[in-house]
Amino acid sequence: MSHLSNSVTTHLRAPNTAPVDAPEAQVPADHELVLKVIPLPGDANANGDIFGGWVMAQVDLAGSVLPARYAQGRMATVAVNQFIFRAPVRVGDILSFYAKMERIGRTSMTVNVGVYAERFNNQGRYIKVTEAQLTYVAIDDEGKPRPVPRTDD
């Protein structure tokens, strides 16, 4: 019985609000805010740190926002070119995902995504927790690459 009560107690722990040694950051003016989300206890391990896979899934969603404007139809993630975890993400953080198009090719689009956290107990001050570069490809109904429509800007 005590084993069961210990595991229940672990999951009911307060959010991990211990300080993280990370420099304060400014959100990038040349990137667009594409997503904001607050991770919940179900997204965390027993220490209150958010699973890296959860962060990666959110980055993939955020990274797809700008390329979707160009693809004008189906597209798929074809590469995670770079993914760097700079600081842990905690339960209760407010995460802001900023994206910038880096390249638009014939069928593919590359985007950079920066993730900034406002800590639960330090709202209004940001730290950069993750950065990534992803490539998406426009696809047709059969899942084959198709040209990215060109606009006359």
TORLO-504238 format. One record per atom (N, C-alpha, C): residue number from 1; residue in three letters; atom name; x, z, y. Coordinates in nm, 2 decimals, decimal comma. Each point is the difference from the previous one (the first is absolute). Layout:
<sites>
SITE	NUM	ALA	CA	X	Z	Y
...
</sites>
This chain:
<sites>
SITE	1	MET	N	0,08	0,00	-0,12
SITE	1	MET	CA	-0,08	0,00	0,12
SITE	1	MET	C	0,09	0,00	0,13
SITE	2	SER	N	0,11	0,07	-0,01
SITE	2	SER	CA	0,08	0,01	0,12
SITE	2	SER	C	0,06	-0,14	0,04
SITE	3	HIS	N	0,03	-0,08	-0,11
SITE	3	HIS	CA	0,05	-0,14	0,03
SITE	3	HIS	C	-0,10	-0,08	0,08
SITE	4	LEU	N	-0,12	0,01	-0,04
SITE	4	LEU	CA	-0,11	-0,07	0,07
SITE	4	LEU	C	-0,01	0,04	0,14
SITE	5	SER	N	0,00	0,13	0,03
SITE	5	SER	CA	-0,01	0,05	0,13
SITE	5	SER	C	0,12	-0,04	0,09
SITE	6	ASN	N	0,12	-0,01	-0,06
SITE	6	ASN	CA	0,11	-0,04	0,08
SITE	6	ASN	C	-0,01	-0,15	0,04
SITE	7	SER	N	-0,05	-0,08	-0,09
SITE	7	SER	CA	-0,01	-0,15	0,04
SITE	7	SER	C	-0,11	-0,01	0,11
SITE	8	VAL	N	-0,11	0,07	-0,01
SITE	8	VAL	CA	-0,10	0,00	0,10
SITE	8	VAL	C	0,05	0,04	0,13
SITE	9	THR	N	0,08	0,11	0,00
SITE	9	THR	CA	0,06	0,06	0,13
SITE	9	THR	C	0,09	-0,11	0,06
SITE	10	THR	N	0,08	-0,07	-0,08
SITE	10	THR	CA	0,09	-0,10	0,05
SITE	10	THR	C	-0,07	-0,10	0,08
SITE	11	HIS	N	-0,12	-0,05	-0,05
SITE	11	HIS	CA	-0,07	-0,10	0,07
SITE	11	HIS	C	-0,08	0,05	0,12
SITE	12	LEU	N	-0,01	0,13	0,02
SITE	12	LEU	CA	-0,08	0,05	0,11
SITE	12	LEU	C	0,10	0,05	0,11
SITE	13	ARG	N	0,12	-0,03	-0,01
SITE	13	ARG	CA	0,10	0,04	0,10
SITE	13	ARG	C	-0,03	-0,06	0,14
SITE	14	ALA	N	0,04	0,07	0,10
SITE	14	ALA	CA	-0,02	-0,06	0,14
SITE	14	ALA	C	0,09	-0,12	0,02
SITE	15	PRO	N	-0,03	-0,08	0,09
SITE	15	PRO	CA	0,08	-0,12	0,03
SITE	15	PRO	C	0,15	0,04	0,02
SITE	16	ASN	N	0,09	-0,09	-0,04
SITE	16	ASN	CA	0,14	0,03	0,02
SITE	16	ASN	C	0,03	-0,04	0,15
SITE	17	THR	N	0,02	0,11	0,08
SITE	17	THR	CA	0,03	-0,02	0,14
SITE	17	THR	C	0,14	0,04	0,04
SITE	18	ALA	N	0,09	0,01	-0,10
SITE	18	ALA	CA	0,14	0,04	0,02
SITE	18	ALA	C	0,06	-0,11	0,09
SITE	19	PRO	N	0,09	0,04	0,09
SITE	19	PRO	CA	0,06	-0,10	0,09
SITE	19	PRO	C	0,08	-0,10	-0,09
SITE	20	VAL	N	0,01	-0,13	0,05
SITE	20	VAL	CA	0,08	-0,10	-0,06
SITE	20	VAL	C	0,10	-0,04	0,10
SITE	21	ASP	N	0,13	-0,01	-0,05
SITE	21	ASP	CA	0,11	-0,04	0,09
SITE	21	ASP	C	-0,01	-0,15	0,02
SITE	22	ALA	N	-0,07	-0,04	0,10
SITE	22	ALA	CA	-0,02	-0,15	0,04
SITE	22	ALA	C	-0,01	-0,01	0,15
SITE	23	PRO	N	0,07	-0,10	0,05
SITE	23	PRO	CA	-0,01	-0,01	0,15
SITE	23	PRO	C	-0,13	-0,05	0,05
SITE	24	GLU	N	-0,04	0,04	0,12
SITE	24	GLU	CA	-0,12	-0,05	0,06
SITE	24	GLU	C	0,02	-0,15	0,02
SITE	25	ALA	N	-0,11	-0,07	-0,01
SITE	25	ALA	CA	0,01	-0,15	0,02
SITE	25	ALA	C	-0,11	-0,05	0,09
SITE	26	GLN	N	0,02	-0,11	0,07
SITE	26	GLN	CA	-0,10	-0,06	0,08
SITE	26	GLN	C	-0,06	-0,11	-0,09
SITE	27	VAL	N	-0,13	-0,02	0,01
SITE	27	VAL	CA	-0,07	-0,11	-0,07
SITE	27	VAL	C	0,04	-0,13	0,07
SITE	28	PRO	N	0,02	-0,11	-0,08
SITE	28	PRO	CA	0,06	-0,12	0,06
SITE	28	PRO	C	-0,11	-0,08	0,08
SITE	29	ALA	N	0,04	-0,03	0,12
SITE	29	ALA	CA	-0,09	-0,07	0,09
SITE	29	ALA	C	-0,02	-0,15	-0,04
SITE	30	ASP	N	0,10	-0,05	-0,08
SITE	30	ASP	CA	-0,01	-0,14	-0,04
SITE	30	ASP	C	-0,07	-0,02	-0,13
SITE	31	HIS	N	-0,06	0,11	-0,06
SITE	31	HIS	CA	-0,07	-0,01	-0,12
SITE	31	HIS	C	-0,15	0,03	0,03
SITE	32	GLU	N	-0,09	-0,04	-0,09
SITE	32	GLU	CA	-0,14	0,03	0,02
SITE	32	GLU	C	-0,05	0,11	-0,10
SITE	33	LEU	N	-0,07	0,10	0,05
SITE	33	LEU	CA	-0,06	0,10	-0,08
SITE	33	LEU	C	-0,11	-0,06	-0,09
SITE	34	VAL	N	0,02	0,00	-0,13
SITE	34	VAL	CA	-0,09	-0,06	-0,09
SITE	34	VAL	C	-0,08	0,09	-0,10
SITE	35	LEU	N	0,05	0,13	0,00
SITE	35	LEU	CA	-0,07	0,09	-0,09
SITE	35	LEU	C	0,04	0,15	0,04
SITE	36	LYS	N	-0,10	0,09	-0,01
SITE	36	LYS	CA	0,02	0,14	0,01
SITE	36	LYS	C	-0,07	0,07	-0,11
SITE	37	VAL	N	0,07	0,10	-0,06
SITE	37	VAL	CA	-0,06	0,06	-0,12
SITE	37	VAL	C	0,06	0,15	-0,01
SITE	38	ILE	N	-0,08	0,09	-0,06
SITE	38	ILE	CA	0,05	0,13	-0,02
SITE	38	ILE	C	0,00	0,03	-0,15
SITE	39	PRO	N	0,12	0,02	-0,06
SITE	39	PRO	CA	0,00	0,02	-0,14
SITE	39	PRO	C	-0,06	0,14	-0,04
SITE	40	LEU	N	-0,06	0,00	-0,11
SITE	40	LEU	CA	-0,08	0,12	-0,05
SITE	40	LEU	C	0,07	0,07	-0,11
SITE	41	PRO	N	-0,04	0,12	-0,04
SITE	41	PRO	CA	0,07	0,07	-0,11
SITE	41	PRO	C	0,01	-0,08	-0,13
SITE	42	GLY	N	-0,10	-0,08	-0,03
SITE	42	GLY	CA	0,00	-0,08	-0,12
SITE	42	GLY	C	0,11	-0,11	0,00
SITE	43	ASP	N	0,06	-0,02	0,11
SITE	43	ASP	CA	0,10	-0,10	0,01
SITE	43	ASP	C	0,14	0,06	-0,01
SITE	44	ALA	N	0,01	0,13	-0,02
SITE	44	ALA	CA	0,12	0,08	0,00
SITE	44	ALA	C	0,04	0,06	-0,13
SITE	45	ASN	N	0,13	0,03	-0,01
SITE	45	ASN	CA	0,05	0,08	-0,12
SITE	45	ASN	C	-0,02	0,15	0,03
SITE	46	ALA	N	0,04	0,08	-0,09
SITE	46	ALA	CA	-0,03	0,14	0,01
SITE	46	ALA	C	0,07	0,07	0,12
SITE	47	ASN	N	0,10	-0,07	0,06
SITE	47	ASN	CA	0,07	0,06	0,12
SITE	47	ASN	C	-0,06	-0,05	0,13
SITE	48	GLY	N	-0,10	-0,08	-0,01
SITE	48	GLY	CA	-0,07	-0,05	0,12
SITE	48	GLY	C	0,06	-0,12	0,06
SITE	49	ASP	N	0,10	-0,06	-0,07
SITE	49	ASP	CA	0,06	-0,13	0,05
SITE	49	ASP	C	-0,08	-0,11	-0,06
SITE	50	ILE	N	-0,03	-0,10	0,08
SITE	50	ILE	CA	-0,08	-0,12	-0,04
SITE	50	ILE	C	0,08	-0,09	-0,10
SITE	51	PHE	N	-0,06	-0,04	-0,10
SITE	51	PHE	CA	0,06	-0,09	-0,10
SITE	51	PHE	C	0,05	-0,13	0,07
SITE	52	GLY	N	0,12	-0,04	-0,03
SITE	52	GLY	CA	0,05	-0,13	0,05
SITE	52	GLY	C	-0,08	-0,12	-0,03
SITE	53	GLY	N	-0,06	0,00	-0,12
SITE	53	GLY	CA	-0,08	-0,11	-0,04
SITE	53	GLY	C	-0,13	-0,01	0,09
SITE	54	TRP	N	-0,05	0,11	0,05
SITE	54	TRP	CA	-0,12	0,00	0,09
SITE	54	TRP	C	0,04	-0,06	0,13
SITE	55	VAL	N	0,12	0,04	0,05
SITE	55	VAL	CA	0,05	-0,06	0,13
SITE	55	VAL	C	0,02	-0,15	-0,02
SITE	56	MET	N	0,06	-0,04	-0,11
SITE	56	MET	CA	0,02	-0,14	-0,02
SITE	56	MET	C	-0,13	-0,08	0,00
SITE	57	ALA	N	-0,10	0,05	-0,06
SITE	57	ALA	CA	-0,13	-0,07	0,00
SITE	57	ALA	C	-0,06	-0,01	0,14
SITE	58	GLN	N	0,02	0,10	0,08
SITE	58	GLN	CA	-0,05	0,00	0,14
SITE	58	GLN	C	0,08	-0,10	0,08
SITE	59	VAL	N	0,13	-0,01	-0,03
SITE	59	VAL	CA	0,09	-0,10	0,07
SITE	59	VAL	C	-0,05	-0,14	-0,03
SITE	60	ASP	N	-0,03	-0,02	-0,13
SITE	60	ASP	CA	-0,04	-0,14	-0,04
SITE	60	ASP	C	-0,13	-0,03	0,07
SITE	61	LEU	N	-0,10	0,09	0,01
SITE	61	LEU	CA	-0,12	-0,03	0,07
SITE	61	LEU	C	0,03	-0,03	0,15
SITE	62	ALA	N	0,08	0,09	0,06
SITE	62	ALA	CA	0,03	-0,02	0,14
SITE	62	ALA	C	0,08	-0,13	0,03
SITE	63	GLY	N	0,09	-0,03	-0,10
SITE	63	GLY	CA	0,08	-0,12	0,02
SITE	63	GLY	C	-0,08	-0,13	-0,01
SITE	64	SER	N	-0,11	0,01	-0,07
SITE	64	SER	CA	-0,09	-0,12	-0,02
SITE	64	SER	C	-0,08	-0,04	0,12
SITE	65	VAL	N	-0,02	0,09	0,10
SITE	65	VAL	CA	-0,09	-0,02	0,11
SITE	65	VAL	C	0,04	-0,12	0,08
SITE	66	LEU	N	0,12	0,00	0,05
SITE	66	LEU	CA	0,05	-0,11	0,09
SITE	66	LEU	C	0,01	-0,14	-0,08
SITE	67	PRO	N	0,06	0,00	-0,12
SITE	67	PRO	CA	0,00	-0,13	-0,07
SITE	67	PRO	C	-0,14	-0,05	-0,03
SITE	68	ALA	N	-0,10	0,08	-0,02
SITE	68	ALA	CA	-0,14	-0,04	-0,03
SITE	68	ALA	C	-0,05	-0,09	0,11
SITE	69	ARG	N	0,04	0,03	0,12
SITE	69	ARG	CA	-0,04	-0,08	0,12
SITE	69	ARG	C	0,05	-0,14	-0,01
SITE	70	TYR	N	0,12	-0,02	-0,06
SITE	70	TYR	CA	0,06	-0,13	-0,01
SITE	70	TYR	C	-0,05	-0,07	-0,13
SITE	71	ALA	N	-0,01	0,07	-0,10
SITE	71	ALA	CA	-0,04	-0,06	-0,13
SITE	71	ALA	C	-0,14	-0,06	0,00
SITE	72	GLN	N	-0,09	0,06	0,07
SITE	72	GLN	CA	-0,14	-0,04	0,01
SITE	72	GLN	C	-0,05	-0,03	-0,14
SITE	73	GLY	N	0,01	0,09	-0,09
SITE	73	GLY	CA	-0,05	-0,01	-0,13
SITE	73	GLY	C	0,08	0,09	-0,09
SITE	74	ARG	N	0,00	-0,03	-0,13
SITE	74	ARG	CA	0,06	0,09	-0,10
SITE	74	ARG	C	0,15	0,00	0,02
SITE	75	MET	N	0,06	0,11	-0,03
SITE	75	MET	CA	0,15	0,02	0,00
SITE	75	MET	C	0,03	0,11	-0,09
SITE	76	ALA	N	0,13	0,00	-0,04
SITE	76	ALA	CA	0,05	0,10	-0,09
SITE	76	ALA	C	0,14	0,05	0,04
SITE	77	THR	N	0,02	0,13	-0,03
SITE	77	THR	CA	0,14	0,05	0,02
SITE	77	THR	C	0,09	-0,06	-0,10
SITE	78	VAL	N	0,11	-0,06	0,04
SITE	78	VAL	CA	0,09	-0,06	-0,10
SITE	78	VAL	C	0,14	0,07	0,00
SITE	79	ALA	N	0,03	0,08	0,10
SITE	79	ALA	CA	0,13	0,08	0,00
SITE	79	ALA	C	-0,01	0,12	0,09
SITE	80	VAL	N	0,06	0,10	-0,04
SITE	80	VAL	CA	0,04	0,11	0,08
SITE	80	VAL	C	0,15	-0,01	0,02
SITE	81	ASN	N	0,04	-0,06	0,11
SITE	81	ASN	CA	0,14	-0,03	0,03
SITE	81	ASN	C	0,08	0,12	0,03
SITE	82	GLN	N	-0,06	0,10	0,06
SITE	82	GLN	CA	0,07	0,13	0,03
SITE	82	GLN	C	-0,10	0,11	0,02
SITE	83	PHE	N	0,03	0,12	-0,05
SITE	83	PHE	CA	-0,09	0,11	0,02
SITE	83	PHE	C	0,09	0,13	0,01
SITE	84	ILE	N	0,00	0,07	0,11
SITE	84	ILE	CA	0,08	0,11	0,02
SITE	84	ILE	C	-0,09	0,12	0,04
SITE	85	PHE	N	0,02	0,11	-0,08
SITE	85	PHE	CA	-0,07	0,13	0,03
SITE	85	PHE	C	0,10	0,08	0,09
SITE	86	ARG	N	-0,03	0,02	0,12
SITE	86	ARG	CA	0,09	0,08	0,09
SITE	86	ARG	C	-0,03	0,15	0,00
SITE	87	ALA	N	-0,12	0,04	-0,01
SITE	87	ALA	CA	-0,04	0,14	0,00
SITE	87	ALA	C	-0,12	0,02	-0,09
SITE	88	PRO	N	-0,02	0,11	-0,05
SITE	88	PRO	CA	-0,12	0,02	-0,08
SITE	88	PRO	C	-0,13	0,00	0,08
SITE	89	VAL	N	-0,11	-0,05	-0,07
SITE	89	VAL	CA	-0,13	0,01	0,06
SITE	89	VAL	C	-0,07	0,12	-0,06
SITE	90	ARG	N	-0,08	0,07	0,09
SITE	90	ARG	CA	-0,06	0,12	-0,04
SITE	90	ARG	C	-0,15	-0,01	0,01
SITE	91	VAL	N	-0,07	0,08	-0,08
SITE	91	VAL	CA	-0,15	0,01	0,01
SITE	91	VAL	C	-0,03	0,04	0,14
SITE	92	GLY	N	-0,10	-0,07	0,06
SITE	92	GLY	CA	-0,04	0,04	0,14
SITE	92	GLY	C	0,07	-0,08	0,11
SITE	93	ASP	N	0,11	-0,07	-0,04
SITE	93	ASP	CA	0,07	-0,09	0,10
SITE	93	ASP	C	-0,10	-0,11	0,05
SITE	94	ILE	N	0,01	-0,04	0,12
SITE	94	ILE	CA	-0,07	-0,12	0,05
SITE	94	ILE	C	0,10	-0,11	-0,01
SITE	95	LEU	N	-0,02	-0,10	-0,08
SITE	95	LEU	CA	0,09	-0,11	-0,02
SITE	95	LEU	C	-0,05	-0,12	0,08
SITE	96	SER	N	0,09	-0,06	0,08
SITE	96	SER	CA	-0,02	-0,12	0,07
SITE	96	SER	C	0,09	-0,11	-0,05
SITE	97	PHE	N	-0,06	-0,11	-0,03
SITE	97	PHE	CA	0,07	-0,11	-0,06
SITE	97	PHE	C	0,00	-0,12	0,10
SITE	98	TYR	N	0,12	-0,03	0,04
SITE	98	TYR	CA	0,03	-0,11	0,10
SITE	98	TYR	C	0,06	-0,12	-0,07
SITE	99	ALA	N	-0,05	-0,12	0,03
SITE	99	ALA	CA	0,05	-0,12	-0,06
SITE	99	ALA	C	0,04	-0,10	0,10
SITE	100	LYS	N	0,09	-0,09	-0,05
SITE	100	LYS	CA	0,05	-0,11	0,09
SITE	100	LYS	C	0,03	-0,12	-0,10
SITE	101	MET	N	-0,05	-0,12	0,04
SITE	101	MET	CA	0,03	-0,12	-0,08
SITE	101	MET	C	0,15	-0,03	0,03
SITE	102	GLU	N	0,07	-0,03	-0,11
SITE	102	GLU	CA	0,14	-0,04	0,01
SITE	102	GLU	C	0,02	-0,15	-0,02
SITE	103	ARG	N	-0,08	-0,05	-0,09
SITE	103	ARG	CA	0,02	-0,14	-0,03
SITE	103	ARG	C	-0,13	-0,06	-0,06
SITE	104	ILE	N	-0,03	-0,12	0,04
SITE	104	ILE	CA	-0,11	-0,08	-0,06
SITE	104	ILE	C	0,06	-0,13	-0,05
SITE	105	GLY	N	0,00	-0,01	-0,13
SITE	105	GLY	CA	0,05	-0,12	-0,07
SITE	105	GLY	C	-0,11	-0,10	-0,03
SITE	106	ARG	N	0,03	-0,09	-0,09
SITE	106	ARG	CA	-0,10	-0,10	-0,04
SITE	106	ARG	C	-0,12	0,07	-0,07
SITE	107	THR	N	0,04	0,09	-0,10
SITE	107	THR	CA	-0,11	0,06	-0,08
SITE	107	THR	C	0,01	0,16	0,01
SITE	108	SER	N	0,12	0,05	0,05
SITE	108	SER	CA	0,02	0,14	0,00
SITE	108	SER	C	0,01	0,06	0,14
SITE	109	MET	N	-0,02	0,13	0,00
SITE	109	MET	CA	0,01	0,08	0,13
SITE	109	MET	C	0,07	0,13	-0,03
SITE	110	THR	N	0,09	0,03	0,09
SITE	110	THR	CA	0,08	0,13	-0,02
SITE	110	THR	C	-0,04	0,09	0,12
SITE	111	VAL	N	-0,02	0,13	-0,03
SITE	111	VAL	CA	-0,04	0,09	0,10
SITE	111	VAL	C	0,08	0,13	-0,02
SITE	112	ASN	N	0,03	0,06	0,11
SITE	112	ASN	CA	0,06	0,14	0,00
SITE	112	ASN	C	-0,10	0,10	0,03
SITE	113	VAL	N	0,01	0,11	-0,07
SITE	113	VAL	CA	-0,10	0,11	0,02
SITE	113	VAL	C	0,08	0,13	0,02
SITE	114	GLY	N	-0,03	0,07	0,11
SITE	114	GLY	CA	0,06	0,14	0,02
SITE	114	GLY	C	-0,11	0,10	-0,01
SITE	115	VAL	N	0,03	0,11	-0,06
SITE	115	VAL	CA	-0,10	0,11	-0,02
SITE	115	VAL	C	0,05	0,12	0,08
SITE	116	TYR	N	-0,09	0,05	0,09
SITE	116	TYR	CA	0,04	0,12	0,08
SITE	116	TYR	C	-0,10	0,11	-0,03
SITE	117	ALA	N	0,05	0,12	-0,01
SITE	117	ALA	CA	-0,08	0,12	-0,03
SITE	117	ALA	C	-0,01	0,09	0,12
SITE	118	GLU	N	-0,12	0,05	0,03
SITE	118	GLU	CA	-0,03	0,11	0,09
SITE	118	GLU	C	-0,02	0,12	-0,10
SITE	119	ARG	N	0,09	0,09	0,00
SITE	119	ARG	CA	-0,02	0,12	-0,09
SITE	119	ARG	C	-0,12	0,08	0,03
SITE	120	PHE	N	-0,05	0,06	-0,10
SITE	120	PHE	CA	-0,12	0,08	0,00
SITE	120	PHE	C	0,00	0,10	0,12
SITE	121	ASN	N	0,12	0,07	0,01
SITE	121	ASN	CA	0,02	0,10	0,11
SITE	121	ASN	C	0,07	-0,05	0,12
SITE	122	ASN	N	0,02	-0,13	0,02
SITE	122	ASN	CA	0,08	-0,05	0,11
SITE	122	ASN	C	-0,06	-0,13	0,05
SITE	123	GLN	N	-0,13	-0,01	0,02
SITE	123	GLN	CA	-0,07	-0,12	0,04
SITE	123	GLN	C	0,06	-0,05	0,13
SITE	124	GLY	N	0,00	-0,14	0,01
SITE	124	GLY	CA	0,04	-0,06	0,12
SITE	124	GLY	C	0,15	-0,03	0,00
SITE	125	ARG	N	0,07	0,05	-0,09
SITE	125	ARG	CA	0,15	-0,03	-0,02
SITE	125	ARG	C	0,02	-0,08	-0,13
SITE	126	TYR	N	0,07	-0,11	0,00
SITE	126	TYR	CA	0,01	-0,08	-0,12
SITE	126	TYR	C	0,14	0,01	-0,06
SITE	127	ILE	N	0,00	-0,02	-0,13
SITE	127	ILE	CA	0,13	-0,02	-0,07
SITE	127	ILE	C	-0,02	-0,12	-0,09
SITE	128	LYS	N	0,10	-0,08	-0,01
SITE	128	LYS	CA	-0,01	-0,12	-0,09
SITE	128	LYS	C	0,02	0,04	-0,14
SITE	129	VAL	N	-0,10	-0,02	-0,09
SITE	129	VAL	CA	0,02	0,05	-0,14
SITE	129	VAL	C	0,03	-0,11	-0,10
SITE	130	THR	N	-0,04	-0,12	0,04
SITE	130	THR	CA	0,02	-0,12	-0,10
SITE	130	THR	C	0,01	-0,13	0,08
SITE	131	GLU	N	0,08	-0,09	-0,05
SITE	131	GLU	CA	0,00	-0,13	0,05
SITE	131	GLU	C	0,01	-0,10	-0,12
SITE	132	ALA	N	-0,06	-0,12	0,02
SITE	132	ALA	CA	0,00	-0,09	-0,11
SITE	132	ALA	C	-0,01	-0,15	0,06
SITE	133	GLN	N	0,04	-0,09	-0,09
SITE	133	GLN	CA	-0,02	-0,14	0,03
SITE	133	GLN	C	-0,06	-0,06	-0,12
SITE	134	LEU	N	-0,12	-0,07	0,02
SITE	134	LEU	CA	-0,07	-0,06	-0,11
SITE	134	LEU	C	-0,02	-0,15	0,02
SITE	135	THR	N	-0,02	-0,08	-0,10
SITE	135	THR	CA	-0,03	-0,14	0,01
SITE	135	THR	C	-0,13	-0,02	-0,08
SITE	136	TYR	N	-0,09	-0,08	0,07
SITE	136	TYR	CA	-0,13	-0,04	-0,05
SITE	136	TYR	C	0,00	-0,15	-0,01
SITE	137	VAL	N	-0,08	-0,05	-0,09
SITE	137	VAL	CA	-0,01	-0,15	-0,02
SITE	137	VAL	C	-0,15	-0,03	0,01
SITE	138	ALA	N	-0,03	-0,11	0,07
SITE	138	ALA	CA	-0,14	-0,05	0,00
SITE	138	ALA	C	-0,02	-0,07	-0,13
SITE	139	ILE	N	-0,12	0,03	-0,06
SITE	139	ILE	CA	-0,03	-0,06	-0,13
SITE	139	ILE	C	-0,14	-0,07	0,00
SITE	140	ASP	N	-0,01	-0,09	-0,09
SITE	140	ASP	CA	-0,13	-0,07	-0,01
SITE	140	ASP	C	-0,09	0,07	-0,11
SITE	141	ASP	N	-0,11	-0,06	-0,03
SITE	141	ASP	CA	-0,10	0,06	-0,09
SITE	141	ASP	C	0,06	0,02	-0,15
SITE	142	GLU	N	0,10	-0,08	-0,03
SITE	142	GLU	CA	0,07	0,01	-0,13
SITE	142	GLU	C	0,12	0,10	0,00
SITE	143	GLY	N	0,02	0,05	0,12
SITE	143	GLY	CA	0,12	0,09	0,01
SITE	143	GLY	C	0,13	-0,07	0,03
SITE	144	LYS	N	0,00	-0,12	0,03
SITE	144	LYS	CA	0,12	-0,08	0,02
SITE	144	LYS	C	0,03	0,00	0,15
SITE	145	PRO	N	0,13	0,00	0,04
SITE	145	PRO	CA	0,03	0,00	0,15
SITE	145	PRO	C	-0,06	-0,12	0,07
SITE	146	ARG	N	-0,04	0,03	0,12
SITE	146	ARG	CA	-0,06	-0,11	0,09
SITE	146	ARG	C	0,06	0,02	0,13
SITE	147	PRO	N	0,00	-0,11	0,08
SITE	147	PRO	CA	0,06	0,01	0,14
SITE	147	PRO	C	-0,07	0,10	0,09
SITE	148	VAL	N	0,07	0,07	0,08
SITE	148	VAL	CA	-0,06	0,09	0,10
SITE	148	VAL	C	-0,05	-0,09	0,11
SITE	149	PRO	N	-0,13	0,01	0,04
SITE	149	PRO	CA	-0,05	-0,09	0,10
SITE	149	PRO	C	0,08	0,02	0,13
SITE	150	ARG	N	0,03	-0,10	0,07
SITE	150	ARG	CA	0,07	0,00	0,13
SITE	150	ARG	C	-0,09	0,00	0,11
SITE	151	THR	N	0,03	0,08	0,10
SITE	151	THR	CA	-0,09	0,00	0,13
SITE	151	THR	C	0,09	-0,06	0,11
SITE	152	ASP	N	-0,07	-0,06	0,09
SITE	152	ASP	CA	0,07	-0,05	0,12
SITE	152	ASP	C	0,00	0,10	0,11
SITE	153	ASP	N	0,10	0,08	0,01
SITE	153	ASP	CA	0,01	0,11	0,10
SITE	153	ASP	C	0,07	-0,05	0,12
</sites>
